Amino acid sequence: MPEKYFQILMKLCHKAIKHKEVPIAAIIVHENKIIAKAYNTRKSKNNPLNHAEMLVIKKASQKLKSWRLNNCDLYVTLKPCSMCESTIKQARLSNVYYLLEKPENKKEYYKTNFSKANIRTQNEEYSQYLTDFFKNLRDKA
């Protein structure tokens, strides 16, 4: 894993700090070439989705004209959170390399409750939508 990628991440972290952002940075490498770079912009853009990993995945997808980032590697300063980790898996990134784990004393201060809505007719209707959609995809393939 090339050290030069982590040196670039440090430069991106300095940019984040200058913009009063949490210093987390990410790059995506495809065929030994950096195709996307980003750092957190949640605060400056007022967007909770603007994690470095999310931004760099979006840029790389646009560059490759595909949401599938097979044969791409992600380099990031901090181990991705659960939102980013899920997106990384969905994007089919091959490898993720990070410098640090999230500090253990860092407690998540938000509490969101998730509840399944049991509305029988809509549940059945939506289930059929999904079934039909994926069946049509398979039939066209």
N, CA, C and O atoms as a GROMACS GRO file, in nm:
protein
  564
    1MET      N    1   0.085  -0.117   0.000
    1MET     CA    2   0.000   0.000   0.000
    1MET      C    3   0.090   0.124   0.000
    1MET      O    4   0.161   0.150   0.097
    2PRO      N    5   0.087   0.198  -0.108
    2PRO     CA    6   0.180   0.311  -0.124
    2PRO      C    7   0.163   0.422  -0.020
    2PRO      O    8   0.053   0.472   0.004
    3GLU      N    9   0.275   0.457   0.039
    3GLU     CA   10   0.276   0.564   0.140
    3GLU      C   11   0.236   0.698   0.079
    3GLU      O   12   0.183   0.784   0.149
    4LYS      N   13   0.261   0.716  -0.051
    4LYS     CA   14   0.230   0.843  -0.117
    4LYS      C   15   0.081   0.876  -0.107
    4LYS      O   16   0.045   0.994  -0.100
    5TYR      N   17  -0.004   0.775  -0.106
    5TYR     CA   18  -0.148   0.801  -0.096
    5TYR      C   19  -0.182   0.862   0.040
    5TYR      O   20  -0.267   0.951   0.050
    6PHE      N   21  -0.115   0.814   0.144
    6PHE     CA   22  -0.143   0.866   0.277
    6PHE      C   23  -0.085   1.007   0.294
    6PHE      O   24  -0.139   1.087   0.372
    7GLN      N   25   0.022   1.038   0.223
    7GLN     CA   26   0.074   1.176   0.224
    7GLN      C   27  -0.028   1.271   0.160
    7GLN      O   28  -0.046   1.384   0.206
    8ILE      N   29  -0.093   1.227   0.055
    8ILE     CA   30  -0.197   1.307  -0.010
    8ILE      C   31  -0.316   1.325   0.085
    8ILE      O   32  -0.375   1.433   0.091
    9LEU      N   33  -0.350   1.220   0.157
    9LEU     CA   34  -0.459   1.230   0.255
    9LEU      C   35  -0.428   1.336   0.361
    9LEU      O   36  -0.516   1.411   0.403
   10MET      N   37  -0.303   1.342   0.405
   10MET     CA   38  -0.265   1.441   0.506
   10MET      C   39  -0.283   1.584   0.452
   10MET      O   40  -0.328   1.672   0.525
   11LYS      N   41  -0.249   1.606   0.327
   11LYS     CA   42  -0.268   1.737   0.265
   11LYS      C   43  -0.417   1.773   0.258
   11LYS      O   44  -0.455   1.887   0.282
   12LEU      N   45  -0.499   1.674   0.226
   12LEU     CA   46  -0.643   1.698   0.223
   12LEU      C   47  -0.697   1.728   0.362
   12LEU      O   48  -0.788   1.810   0.377
   13CYS      N   49  -0.642   1.663   0.463
   13CYS     CA   50  -0.684   1.691   0.602
   13CYS      C   51  -0.652   1.836   0.640
   13CYS      O   52  -0.730   1.900   0.710
   14HIS      N   53  -0.537   1.886   0.595
   14HIS     CA   54  -0.502   2.026   0.622
   14HIS      C   55  -0.603   2.120   0.557
   14HIS      O   56  -0.639   2.222   0.616
   15LYS      N   57  -0.648   2.086   0.438
   15LYS     CA   58  -0.752   2.168   0.371
   15LYS      C   59  -0.881   2.165   0.453
   15LYS      O   60  -0.945   2.268   0.472
   16ALA      N   61  -0.917   2.048   0.501
   16ALA     CA   62  -1.039   2.035   0.581
   16ALA      C   63  -1.030   2.122   0.706
   16ALA      O   64  -1.126   2.192   0.741
   17ILE      N   65  -0.916   2.119   0.773
   17ILE     CA   66  -0.896   2.199   0.894
   17ILE      C   67  -0.908   2.348   0.862
   17ILE      O   68  -0.968   2.424   0.939
   18LYS      N   69  -0.851   2.390   0.751
   18LYS     CA   70  -0.861   2.532   0.710
   18LYS      C   71  -1.006   2.574   0.692
   18LYS      O   72  -1.040   2.690   0.715
   19HIS      N   73  -1.090   2.481   0.650
   19HIS     CA   74  -1.232   2.510   0.630
   19HIS      C   75  -1.316   2.474   0.754
   19HIS      O   76  -1.439   2.467   0.747
   20LYS      N   77  -1.247   2.452   0.864
   20LYS     CA   78  -1.312   2.419   0.992
   20LYS      C   79  -1.400   2.292   0.984
   20LYS      O   80  -1.506   2.283   1.045
   21GLU      N   81  -1.350   2.198   0.907
   21GLU     CA   82  -1.416   2.069   0.893
   21GLU      C   83  -1.339   1.964   0.973
   21GLU      O   84  -1.221   1.980   1.000
   22VAL      N   85  -1.407   1.856   1.009
   22VAL     CA   86  -1.340   1.744   1.074
   22VAL      C   87  -1.237   1.690   0.974
   22VAL      O   88  -1.272   1.661   0.860
   23PRO      N   89  -1.112   1.675   1.015
   23PRO     CA   90  -1.007   1.635   0.921
   23PRO      C   91  -1.010   1.486   0.885
   23PRO      O   92  -0.929   1.406   0.933
   24ILE      N   93  -1.104   1.452   0.801
   24ILE     CA   94  -1.112   1.316   0.745
   24ILE      C   95  -1.105   1.331   0.594
   24ILE      O   96  -1.177   1.412   0.536
   25ALA      N   97  -1.018   1.253   0.532
   25ALA     CA   98  -0.997   1.262   0.388
   25ALA      C   99  -0.997   1.123   0.326
   25ALA      O  100  -0.969   1.023   0.393
   26ALA      N  101  -1.029   1.119   0.196
   26ALA     CA  102  -1.034   0.991   0.126
   26ALA      C  103  -0.992   1.010  -0.020
   26ALA      O  104  -1.014   1.115  -0.080
   27ILE      N  105  -0.933   0.904  -0.075
   27ILE     CA  106  -0.902   0.901  -0.217
   27ILE      C  107  -0.940   0.764  -0.271
   27ILE      O  108  -0.942   0.665  -0.198
   28ILE      N  109  -0.969   0.759  -0.401
   28ILE     CA  110  -0.995   0.631  -0.467
   28ILE      C  111  -0.894   0.614  -0.578
   28ILE      O  112  -0.868   0.705  -0.657
   29VAL      N  113  -0.836   0.495  -0.581
   29VAL     CA  114  -0.733   0.460  -0.677
   29VAL      C  115  -0.786   0.351  -0.769
   29VAL      O  116  -0.840   0.251  -0.723
   30HIS      N  117  -0.769   0.371  -0.900
   30HIS     CA  118  -0.808   0.273  -1.000
   30HIS      C  119  -0.691   0.254  -1.096
   30HIS      O  120  -0.641   0.350  -1.155
   31GLU      N  121  -0.648   0.130  -1.110
   31GLU     CA  122  -0.534   0.097  -1.195
   31GLU      C  123  -0.411   0.183  -1.162
   31GLU      O  124  -0.346   0.240  -1.250
   32ASN      N  125  -0.383   0.191  -1.032
   32ASN     CA  126  -0.267   0.265  -0.978
   32ASN      C  127  -0.271   0.415  -1.006
   32ASN      O  128  -0.167   0.481  -1.003
   33LYS      N  129  -0.388   0.468  -1.032
   33LYS     CA  130  -0.403   0.612  -1.058
   33LYS      C  131  -0.514   0.667  -0.968
   33LYS      O  132  -0.621   0.607  -0.956
   34ILE      N  133  -0.487   0.781  -0.905
   34ILE     CA  134  -0.589   0.846  -0.822
   34ILE      C  135  -0.696   0.904  -0.916
   34ILE      O  136  -0.666   0.985  -1.003
   35ILE      N  137  -0.820   0.860  -0.895
   35ILE     CA  138  -0.928   0.911  -0.980
   35ILE      C  139  -1.022   1.005  -0.905
   35ILE      O  140  -1.104   1.073  -0.967
   36ALA      N  141  -1.011   1.010  -0.772
   36ALA     CA  142  -1.098   1.099  -0.695
   36ALA      C  143  -1.036   1.127  -0.559
   36ALA      O  144  -0.972   1.041  -0.499
   37LYS      N  145  -1.058   1.251  -0.511
   37LYS     CA  146  -1.010   1.293  -0.379
   37LYS      C  147  -1.121   1.374  -0.312
   37LYS      O  148  -1.198   1.443  -0.380
   38ALA      N  149  -1.129   1.365  -0.180
   38ALA     CA  150  -1.229   1.444  -0.108
   38ALA      C  151  -1.195   1.450   0.041
   38ALA      O  152  -1.119   1.368   0.092
   39TYR      N  153  -1.252   1.549   0.106
   39TYR     CA  154  -1.247   1.558   0.251
   39TYR      C  155  -1.386   1.598   0.300
   39TYR      O  156  -1.469   1.644   0.222
   40ASN      N  157  -1.409   1.580   0.430
   40ASN     CA  158  -1.541   1.611   0.487
   40ASN      C  159  -1.582   1.755   0.457
   40ASN      O  160  -1.501   1.847   0.465
   41THR      N  161  -1.710   1.773   0.422
   41THR     CA  162  -1.766   1.908   0.403
   41THR      C  163  -1.905   1.916   0.466
   41THR      O  164  -1.989   1.995   0.423
   42ARG      N  165  -1.929   1.836   0.568
   42ARG     CA  166  -2.061   1.835   0.632
   42ARG      C  167  -2.099   1.972   0.686
   42ARG      O  168  -2.210   2.020   0.665
   43LYS      N  169  -2.005   2.033   0.756
   43LYS     CA  170  -2.035   2.160   0.822
   43LYS      C  171  -2.050   2.274   0.721
   43LYS      O  172  -2.147   2.349   0.726
   44SER      N  173  -1.955   2.287   0.630
   44SER     CA  174  -1.958   2.399   0.537
   44SER      C  175  -2.072   2.388   0.435
   44SER      O  176  -2.121   2.490   0.387
   45LYS      N  177  -2.114   2.266   0.402
   45LYS     CA  178  -2.222   2.247   0.305
   45LYS      C  179  -2.356   2.215   0.372
   45LYS      O  180  -2.458   2.196   0.305
   46ASN      N  181  -2.354   2.210   0.506
   46ASN     CA  182  -2.476   2.178   0.580
   46ASN      C  183  -2.544   2.052   0.528
   46ASN      O  184  -2.665   2.049   0.502
   47ASN      N  185  -2.463   1.948   0.512
   47ASN     CA  186  -2.516   1.824   0.458
   47ASN      C  187  -2.458   1.706   0.534
   47ASN      O  188  -2.337   1.683   0.529
   48PRO      N  189  -2.541   1.630   0.606
   48PRO     CA  190  -2.491   1.518   0.686
   48PRO      C  191  -2.434   1.404   0.602
   48PRO      O  192  -2.367   1.316   0.655
   49LEU      N  193  -2.458   1.405   0.471
   49LEU     CA  194  -2.406   1.300   0.384
   49LEU      C  195  -2.265   1.329   0.334
   49LEU      O  196  -2.202   1.242   0.273
   50ASN      N  197  -2.214   1.448   0.358
   50ASN     CA  198  -2.086   1.489   0.302
   50ASN      C  199  -1.965   1.440   0.380
   50ASN      O  200  -1.876   1.517   0.416
   51HIS      N  201  -1.963   1.310   0.404
   51HIS     CA  202  -1.844   1.245   0.459
   51HIS      C  203  -1.745   1.231   0.344
   51HIS      O  204  -1.786   1.221   0.228
   52ALA      N  205  -1.619   1.231   0.374
   52ALA     CA  206  -1.516   1.219   0.270
   52ALA      C  207  -1.539   1.096   0.183
   52ALA      O  208  -1.525   1.102   0.061
   53GLU      N  209  -1.573   0.985   0.246
   53GLU     CA  210  -1.593   0.861   0.171
   53GLU      C  211  -1.710   0.872   0.073
   53GLU      O  212  -1.701   0.827  -0.041
   54MET      N  213  -1.819   0.932   0.117
   54MET     CA  214  -1.937   0.948   0.031
   54MET      C  215  -1.904   1.037  -0.089
   54MET      O  216  -1.942   1.008  -0.202
   55LEU      N  217  -1.833   1.146  -0.061
   55LEU     CA  218  -1.798   1.240  -0.167
   55LEU      C  219  -1.703   1.178  -0.269
   55LEU      O  220  -1.720   1.196  -0.389
   56VAL      N  221  -1.605   1.105  -0.221
   56VAL     CA  222  -1.506   1.046  -0.312
   56VAL      C  223  -1.569   0.933  -0.395
   56VAL      O  224  -1.533   0.914  -0.511
   57ILE      N  225  -1.661   0.860  -0.337
   57ILE     CA  226  -1.732   0.756  -0.412
   57ILE      C  227  -1.814   0.820  -0.523
   57ILE      O  228  -1.816   0.771  -0.636
   58LYS      N  229  -1.882   0.927  -0.492
   58LYS     CA  230  -1.962   0.997  -0.593
   58LYS      C  231  -1.873   1.046  -0.708
   58LYS      O  232  -1.906   1.028  -0.825
   59LYS      N  233  -1.760   1.107  -0.675
   59LYS     CA  234  -1.668   1.156  -0.778
   59LYS      C  235  -1.613   1.042  -0.864
   59LYS      O  236  -1.606   1.054  -0.986
   60ALA      N  237  -1.573   0.934  -0.800
   60ALA     CA  238  -1.518   0.820  -0.874
   60ALA      C  239  -1.623   0.757  -0.965
   60ALA      O  240  -1.592   0.717  -1.077
   61SER      N  241  -1.746   0.749  -0.917
   61SER     CA  242  -1.854   0.693  -0.998
   61SER      C  243  -1.879   0.778  -1.122
   61SER      O  244  -1.901   0.726  -1.231
   62GLN      N  245  -1.874   0.909  -1.104
   62GLN     CA  246  -1.891   1.000  -1.218
   62GLN      C  247  -1.775   0.984  -1.316
   62GLN      O  248  -1.795   0.983  -1.437
   63LYS      N  249  -1.655   0.973  -1.263
   63LYS     CA  250  -1.536   0.960  -1.348
   63LYS      C  251  -1.541   0.831  -1.431
   63LYS      O  252  -1.511   0.831  -1.550
   64LEU      N  253  -1.579   0.721  -1.365
   64LEU     CA  254  -1.584   0.591  -1.434
   64LEU      C  255  -1.718   0.565  -1.503
   64LEU      O  256  -1.734   0.465  -1.573
   65LYS      N  257  -1.812   0.657  -1.483
   65LYS     CA  258  -1.947   0.643  -1.541
   65LYS      C  259  -2.012   0.510  -1.501
   65LYS      O  260  -2.074   0.442  -1.583
   66SER      N  261  -1.995   0.476  -1.374
   66SER     CA  262  -2.053   0.353  -1.322
   66SER      C  263  -2.064   0.364  -1.170
   66SER      O  264  -1.976   0.419  -1.104
   67TRP      N  265  -2.171   0.309  -1.115
   67TRP     CA  266  -2.182   0.306  -0.969
   67TRP      C  267  -2.103   0.189  -0.913
   67TRP      O  268  -2.078   0.183  -0.792
   68ARG      N  269  -2.064   0.097  -0.998
   68ARG     CA  270  -1.982  -0.017  -0.955
   68ARG      C  271  -1.835   0.022  -0.964
   68ARG      O  272  -1.783   0.047  -1.073
   69LEU      N  273  -1.770   0.026  -0.852
   69LEU     CA  274  -1.629   0.066  -0.847
   69LEU      C  275  -1.538  -0.056  -0.826
   69LEU      O  276  -1.445  -0.055  -0.746
   70ASN      N  277  -1.569  -0.162  -0.901
   70ASN     CA  278  -1.486  -0.282  -0.898
   70ASN      C  279  -1.343  -0.243  -0.933
   70ASN      O  280  -1.320  -0.150  -1.010
   71ASN      N  281  -1.249  -0.313  -0.878
   71ASN     CA  282  -1.107  -0.289  -0.905
   71ASN      C  283  -1.061  -0.149  -0.863
   71ASN      O  284  -0.963  -0.097  -0.916
   72CYS      N  285  -1.130  -0.091  -0.769
   72CYS     CA  286  -1.088   0.037  -0.711
   72CYS      C  287  -1.059   0.016  -0.563
   72CYS      O  288  -1.121  -0.067  -0.497
   73ASP      N  289  -0.963   0.093  -0.513
   73ASP     CA  290  -0.928   0.088  -0.371
   73ASP      C  291  -0.955   0.224  -0.309
   73ASP      O  292  -0.932   0.328  -0.371
   74LEU      N  293  -1.003   0.221  -0.186
   74LEU     CA  294  -1.030   0.343  -0.109
   74LEU      C  295  -0.923   0.357  -0.002
   74LEU      O  296  -0.896   0.262   0.072
   75TYR      N  297  -0.863   0.474   0.006
   75TYR     CA  298  -0.769   0.508   0.112
   75TYR      C  299  -0.835   0.619   0.192
   75TYR      O  300  -0.880   0.719   0.136
   76VAL      N  301  -0.841   0.601   0.324
   76VAL     CA  302  -0.910   0.698   0.408
   76VAL      C  303  -0.836   0.711   0.541
   76VAL      O  304  -0.768   0.618   0.585
   77THR      N  305  -0.848   0.828   0.602
   77THR     CA  306  -0.773   0.854   0.725
   77THR      C  307  -0.832   0.784   0.846
   77THR      O  308  -0.757   0.738   0.932
   78LEU      N  309  -0.963   0.774   0.854
   78LEU     CA  310  -1.030   0.716   0.970
   78LEU      C  311  -1.120   0.602   0.923
   78LEU      O  312  -1.182   0.612   0.817
   79LYS      N  313  -1.127   0.493   1.000
   79LYS     CA  314  -1.212   0.380   0.964
   79LYS      C  315  -1.354   0.430   0.937
   79LYS      O  316  -1.410   0.503   1.019
   80PRO      N  317  -1.411   0.393   0.824
   80PRO     CA  318  -1.544   0.445   0.787
   80PRO      C  319  -1.654   0.411   0.888
   80PRO      O  320  -1.654   0.305   0.951
   81CYS      N  321  -1.746   0.505   0.902
   81CYS     CA  322  -1.864   0.484   0.988
   81CYS      C  323  -1.957   0.384   0.919
   81CYS      O  324  -1.931   0.342   0.807
   82SER      N  325  -2.064   0.348   0.985
   82SER     CA  326  -2.154   0.246   0.930
   82SER      C  327  -2.222   0.293   0.800
   82SER      O  328  -2.242   0.211   0.710
   83MET      N  329  -2.256   0.421   0.789
   83MET     CA  330  -2.317   0.472   0.666
   83MET      C  331  -2.218   0.457   0.550
   83MET      O  332  -2.254   0.407   0.443
   84CYS      N  333  -2.097   0.501   0.572
   84CYS     CA  334  -1.995   0.495   0.467
   84CYS      C  335  -1.958   0.350   0.435
   84CYS      O  336  -1.938   0.315   0.319
   85GLU      N  337  -1.948   0.268   0.537
   85GLU     CA  338  -1.914   0.128   0.516
   85GLU      C  339  -2.018   0.060   0.427
   85GLU      O  340  -1.983  -0.016   0.337
   86SER      N  341  -2.143   0.088   0.453
   86SER     CA  342  -2.249   0.030   0.371
   86SER      C  343  -2.240   0.078   0.226
   86SER      O  344  -2.256   0.000   0.133
   87THR      N  345  -2.214   0.206   0.208
   87THR     CA  346  -2.200   0.262   0.073
   87THR      C  347  -2.079   0.203   0.002
   87THR      O  348  -2.085   0.175  -0.118
   88ILE      N  349  -1.971   0.184   0.074
   88ILE     CA  350  -1.850   0.123   0.017
   88ILE      C  351  -1.881  -0.016  -0.036
   88ILE      O  352  -1.839  -0.053  -0.145
   89LYS      N  353  -1.955  -0.093   0.042
   89LYS     CA  354  -1.992  -0.228  -0.001
   89LYS      C  355  -2.084  -0.222  -0.122
   89LYS      O  356  -2.067  -0.300  -0.216
   90GLN      N  357  -2.180  -0.131  -0.121
   90GLN     CA  358  -2.271  -0.117  -0.234
   90GLN      C  359  -2.196  -0.077  -0.362
   90GLN      O  360  -2.231  -0.121  -0.471
   91ALA      N  361  -2.093   0.004  -0.347
   91ALA     CA  362  -2.014   0.050  -0.462
   91ALA      C  363  -1.918  -0.056  -0.512
   91ALA      O  364  -1.855  -0.039  -0.617
   92ARG      N  365  -1.906  -0.166  -0.440
   92ARG     CA  366  -1.822  -0.279  -0.480
   92ARG      C  367  -1.672  -0.245  -0.481
   92ARG      O  368  -1.596  -0.302  -0.560
   93LEU      N  369  -1.630  -0.154  -0.394
   93LEU     CA  370  -1.487  -0.124  -0.384
   93LEU      C  371  -1.411  -0.250  -0.344
   93LEU      O  372  -1.460  -0.329  -0.263
   94SER      N  373  -1.293  -0.268  -0.400
   94SER     CA  374  -1.216  -0.391  -0.374
   94SER      C  375  -1.151  -0.392  -0.236
   94SER      O  376  -1.162  -0.491  -0.163
   95ASN      N  377  -1.084  -0.282  -0.201
   95ASN     CA  378  -1.010  -0.276  -0.075
   95ASN      C  379  -1.027  -0.140  -0.010
   95ASN      O  380  -1.045  -0.039  -0.078
   96VAL      N  381  -1.023  -0.139   0.123
   96VAL     CA  382  -1.027  -0.015   0.199
   96VAL      C  383  -0.907  -0.017   0.294
   96VAL      O  384  -0.887  -0.111   0.370
   97TYR      N  385  -0.828   0.089   0.287
   97TYR     CA  386  -0.712   0.105   0.374
   97TYR      C  387  -0.732   0.230   0.457
   97TYR      O  388  -0.759   0.337   0.402
   98TYR      N  389  -0.719   0.219   0.589
   98TYR     CA  390  -0.737   0.335   0.676
   98TYR      C  391  -0.624   0.344   0.777
   98TYR      O  392  -0.557   0.245   0.807
   99LEU      N  393  -0.605   0.466   0.829
   99LEU     CA  394  -0.497   0.490   0.925
   99LEU      C  395  -0.537   0.459   1.068
   99LEU      O  396  -0.464   0.390   1.140
  100LEU      N  397  -0.653   0.510   1.111
  100LEU     CA  398  -0.694   0.497   1.252
  100LEU      C  399  -0.836   0.446   1.265
  100LEU      O  400  -0.921   0.466   1.178
  101GLU      N  401  -0.859   0.380   1.379
  101GLU     CA  402  -0.995   0.342   1.417
  101GLU      C  403  -1.058   0.462   1.487
  101GLU      O  404  -0.987   0.549   1.537
  102LYS      N  405  -1.189   0.466   1.492
  102LYS     CA  406  -1.260   0.569   1.566
  102LYS      C  407  -1.226   0.552   1.714
  102LYS      O  408  -1.230   0.440   1.765
  103PRO      N  409  -1.192   0.661   1.784
  103PRO     CA  410  -1.158   0.648   1.927
  103PRO      C  411  -1.272   0.582   2.006
  103PRO      O  412  -1.389   0.614   1.986
  104GLU      N  413  -1.235   0.491   2.094
  104GLU     CA  414  -1.336   0.417   2.170
  104GLU      C  415  -1.417   0.505   2.264
  104GLU      O  416  -1.534   0.475   2.291
  105ASN      N  417  -1.358   0.613   2.312
  105ASN     CA  418  -1.431   0.698   2.406
  105ASN      C  419  -1.530   0.791   2.335
  105ASN      O  420  -1.601   0.867   2.400
  106LYS      N  421  -1.534   0.784   2.203
  106LYS     CA  422  -1.625   0.868   2.125
  106LYS      C  423  -1.762   0.801   2.123
  106LYS      O  424  -1.782   0.703   2.050
  107LYS      N  425  -1.856   0.852   2.202
  107LYS     CA  426  -1.990   0.794   2.208
  107LYS      C  427  -2.080   0.861   2.106
  107LYS      O  428  -2.071   0.982   2.082
  108GLU      N  429  -2.166   0.781   2.048
  108GLU     CA  430  -2.264   0.838   1.956
  108GLU      C  431  -2.372   0.903   2.041
  108GLU      O  432  -2.433   0.839   2.126
  109TYR      N  433  -2.395   1.031   2.016
  109TYR     CA  434  -2.483   1.109   2.101
  109TYR      C  435  -2.626   1.114   2.049
  109TYR      O  436  -2.714   1.168   2.115
  110TYR      N  437  -2.650   1.059   1.933
  110TYR     CA  438  -2.784   1.065   1.877
  110TYR      C  439  -2.851   0.930   1.893
  110TYR      O  440  -2.786   0.825   1.894
  111LYS      N  441  -2.979   0.934   1.906
  111LYS     CA  442  -3.055   0.810   1.920
  111LYS      C  443  -3.176   0.821   1.828
  111LYS      O  444  -3.266   0.901   1.851
  112THR      N  445  -3.176   0.739   1.725
  112THR     CA  446  -3.286   0.736   1.631
  112THR      C  447  -3.355   0.602   1.643
  112THR      O  448  -3.289   0.498   1.643
  113ASN      N  449  -3.485   0.604   1.654
  113ASN     CA  450  -3.562   0.480   1.662
  113ASN      C  451  -3.609   0.439   1.523
  113ASN      O  452  -3.657   0.522   1.446
  114PHE      N  453  -3.597   0.311   1.491
  114PHE     CA  454  -3.644   0.256   1.366
  114PHE      C  455  -3.758   0.160   1.397
  114PHE      O  456  -3.745   0.074   1.484
  115SER      N  457  -3.870   0.175   1.327
  115SER     CA  458  -3.984   0.087   1.348
  115SER      C  459  -4.040   0.044   1.213
  115SER      O  460  -4.057   0.126   1.123
  116LYS      N  461  -4.069  -0.085   1.200
  116LYS     CA  462  -4.128  -0.135   1.077
  116LYS      C  463  -4.277  -0.099   1.078
  116LYS      O  464  -4.348  -0.126   1.174
  117ALA      N  465  -4.321  -0.039   0.970
  117ALA     CA  466  -4.463  -0.006   0.956
  117ALA      C  467  -4.537  -0.129   0.907
  117ALA      O  468  -4.506  -0.181   0.800
  118ASN      N  469  -4.632  -0.174   0.981
  118ASN     CA  470  -4.708  -0.292   0.942
  118ASN      C  471  -4.844  -0.250   0.888
  118ASN      O  472  -4.945  -0.256   0.958
  119ILE      N  473  -4.843  -0.208   0.764
  119ILE     CA  474  -4.967  -0.169   0.696
  119ILE      C  475  -4.983  -0.271   0.584
  119ILE      O  476  -4.922  -0.259   0.477
  120ARG      N  477  -5.065  -0.371   0.609
  120ARG     CA  478  -5.068  -0.492   0.528
  120ARG      C  479  -5.078  -0.465   0.379
  120ARG      O  480  -5.000  -0.522   0.301
  121THR      N  481  -5.170  -0.381   0.336
  121THR     CA  482  -5.190  -0.361   0.192
  121THR      C  483  -5.067  -0.296   0.127
  121THR      O  484  -5.025  -0.338   0.019
  122GLN      N  485  -5.010  -0.196   0.192
  122GLN     CA  486  -4.890  -0.132   0.136
  122GLN      C  487  -4.770  -0.224   0.142
  122GLN      O  488  -4.688  -0.225   0.049
  123ASN      N  489  -4.757  -0.301   0.249
  123ASN     CA  490  -4.646  -0.396   0.260
  123ASN      C  491  -4.651  -0.496   0.144
  123ASN      O  492  -4.549  -0.522   0.080
  124GLU      N  493  -4.768  -0.550   0.118
  124GLU     CA  494  -4.784  -0.647   0.010
  124GLU      C  495  -4.761  -0.581  -0.127
  124GLU      O  496  -4.695  -0.638  -0.213
  125GLU      N  497  -4.817  -0.462  -0.145
  125GLU     CA  498  -4.803  -0.391  -0.272
  125GLU      C  499  -4.656  -0.359  -0.300
  125GLU      O  500  -4.607  -0.379  -0.411
  126TYR      N  501  -4.586  -0.309  -0.199
  126TYR     CA  502  -4.445  -0.275  -0.217
  126TYR      C  503  -4.361  -0.399  -0.241
  126TYR      O  504  -4.269  -0.397  -0.323
  127SER      N  505  -4.390  -0.505  -0.171
  127SER     CA  506  -4.319  -0.631  -0.192
  127SER      C  507  -4.333  -0.677  -0.337
  127SER      O  508  -4.238  -0.726  -0.397
  128GLN      N  509  -4.454  -0.660  -0.392
  128GLN     CA  510  -4.477  -0.698  -0.532
  128GLN      C  511  -4.400  -0.608  -0.627
  128GLN      O  512  -4.348  -0.655  -0.728
  129TYR      N  513  -4.392  -0.478  -0.596
  129TYR     CA  514  -4.312  -0.385  -0.678
  129TYR      C  515  -4.168  -0.434  -0.688
  129TYR      O  516  -4.112  -0.443  -0.798
  130LEU      N  517  -4.110  -0.467  -0.574
  130LEU     CA  518  -3.970  -0.513  -0.573
  130LEU      C  519  -3.954  -0.644  -0.649
  130LEU      O  520  -3.861  -0.658  -0.729
  131THR      N  521  -4.043  -0.737  -0.625
  131THR     CA  522  -4.037  -0.867  -0.693
  131THR      C  523  -4.044  -0.849  -0.843
  131THR      O  524  -3.964  -0.905  -0.917
  132ASP      N  525  -4.142  -0.769  -0.889
  132ASP     CA  526  -4.159  -0.746  -1.033
  132ASP      C  527  -4.039  -0.674  -1.093
  132ASP      O  528  -3.995  -0.708  -1.203
  133PHE      N  529  -3.988  -0.576  -1.024
  133PHE     CA  530  -3.876  -0.498  -1.074
  133PHE      C  531  -3.755  -0.587  -1.100
  133PHE      O  532  -3.696  -0.583  -1.209
  134PHE      N  533  -3.718  -0.669  -1.002
  134PHE     CA  534  -3.600  -0.753  -1.016
  134PHE      C  535  -3.625  -0.870  -1.113
  134PHE      O  536  -3.532  -0.916  -1.179
  135LYS      N  537  -3.748  -0.918  -1.121
  135LYS     CA  538  -3.782  -1.022  -1.219
  135LYS      C  539  -3.765  -0.966  -1.359
  135LYS      O  540  -3.710  -1.033  -1.446
  136ASN      N  541  -3.812  -0.843  -1.383
  136ASN     CA  542  -3.797  -0.781  -1.514
  136ASN      C  543  -3.650  -0.759  -1.550
  136ASN      O  544  -3.611  -0.776  -1.665
  137LEU      N  545  -3.570  -0.724  -1.453
  137LEU     CA  546  -3.426  -0.708  -1.478
  137LEU      C  547  -3.364  -0.840  -1.522
  137LEU      O  548  -3.287  -0.845  -1.617
  138ARG      N  549  -3.398  -0.945  -1.451
  138ARG     CA  550  -3.342  -1.077  -1.482
  138ARG      C  551  -3.391  -1.124  -1.621
  138ARG      O  552  -3.315  -1.183  -1.698
  139ASP      N  553  -3.517  -1.097  -1.652
  139ASP     CA  554  -3.573  -1.140  -1.780
  139ASP      C  555  -3.505  -1.068  -1.897
  139ASP      O  556  -3.491  -1.125  -2.005
  140LYS      N  557  -3.464  -0.942  -1.876
  140LYS     CA  558  -3.401  -0.864  -1.982
  140LYS      C  559  -3.254  -0.899  -1.999
  140LYS      O  560  -3.194  -0.870  -2.103
  141ALA      N  561  -3.196  -0.961  -1.897
  141ALA     CA  562  -3.052  -0.993  -1.902
  141ALA      C  563  -3.020  -1.113  -1.987
  141ALA      O  564  -2.904  -1.151  -2.000
   0.00000   0.00000   0.00000
